[in-house]
């Protein structure tokens, strides 16, 4: 306020000086006119000052309103997401024994999600999604095409569209659990399931980890998605374990979750409270992530192993591994692309002959799973090298649990 008074006083003083000095420089001018000129100068300057000041205040007010709307949107985002997840949990037939633990986990996820939103890591704009979404399964299988109308689409979404689907999917509880069977060879009886996350858009679009992982990692949401996927699996296990207590699920844990100590500690705490499910959950990590795990998290993996949880390693790029060490760390499964195991293939870097691989794995109590199995010739080749398990489109594509509940409950050796 004082600033404006000083400016107005300066305009008035300048107008007075003009009124007094104008006759000196223009002797023929009437003194009254010089006072009019000085007064006019003061009024014009005061008007312009007021006009500019109002524009500045209006612009600041718009920014304040926009910021307020942003904070309200953040709060609504968290509240809606929590209420939707709560509704989904309440609607499930899950055992109530673990309900309180899951709610504690969800509260932590909500707090972390709100923190990420305040850092402006993702957009809150609502823009229409023009394109249908081309999906994939994840690293172990070849990507299919998905669309809301069930038909394949050629054009995929851009990064902004994927980010918007992730944001709205988390907000509206549209992170879905999909299961793909892992079968025992040669019987082809389903023995395990691998869990994948799918995120649905508002118009039925479906995006898969192969599409959203890099973008969601940049936005800081992979830890949230990993933990939600884990909760979905726990709920499913509780629903079906009275019919089949032996079926197990592979759950992928991303590098972001491993390296984010806050999320990983939540992950470990939640599993500790559900350690009775250690026979039903197999935690899967990529080879690169395991080899690059920071020392602070090695203790967490050791704790999980002591709880009885088994591990699997996928995205194998070389097999010159210390199988004994892996076995001691409670790794019980290795997933290798089927093409790299077939006789006559170049294979992967390995420090033993391929025929001796199974013997070395058996000594370490590790089973081999061939991924990306897509035709019968591949199965024949895998049987020649005595691979015990197979996974791929030949045996089944990922589907929602509600479409394959009977298969899940009947899964066995």
ABEGO torsion letter per residue (X at the ends): XAAAAAAAAAAAAAAAAAAAAAAAABAABBAAAAAAAAAAAAAAAAAAAAAAAAAAAAAAAAAAAAAAAAAAAAAAAAAAAAAAAAAAAAABABBAAAAAAAAAAAAAAAAAAAAAAAAGABBABBBBBABBBBBBAEAABBBBBBBAAGBBBABBBBAAAAAAAAAAAAAAGABBBBBBBBBBOAAGBBABBBBBBBBBBAAGBBBBAAAAAAAAAAAGAAAAAAAAAAAAAAAAAAAAAAABAABBBBBBBBAAAAABAAAAAAAAAAAAAAAAAAAABBBBBBAAAAAABBAAAAAAAAAAAAAGBBBBBBGBABABBBAAAAAAAGBABBBBBAAAABBGBAEBBBABBAAAAAAAAAAAGBBBBBBGBABAAAAAAAAAAGBABBBEAAAEBBBBAAAAAAAAAABBX
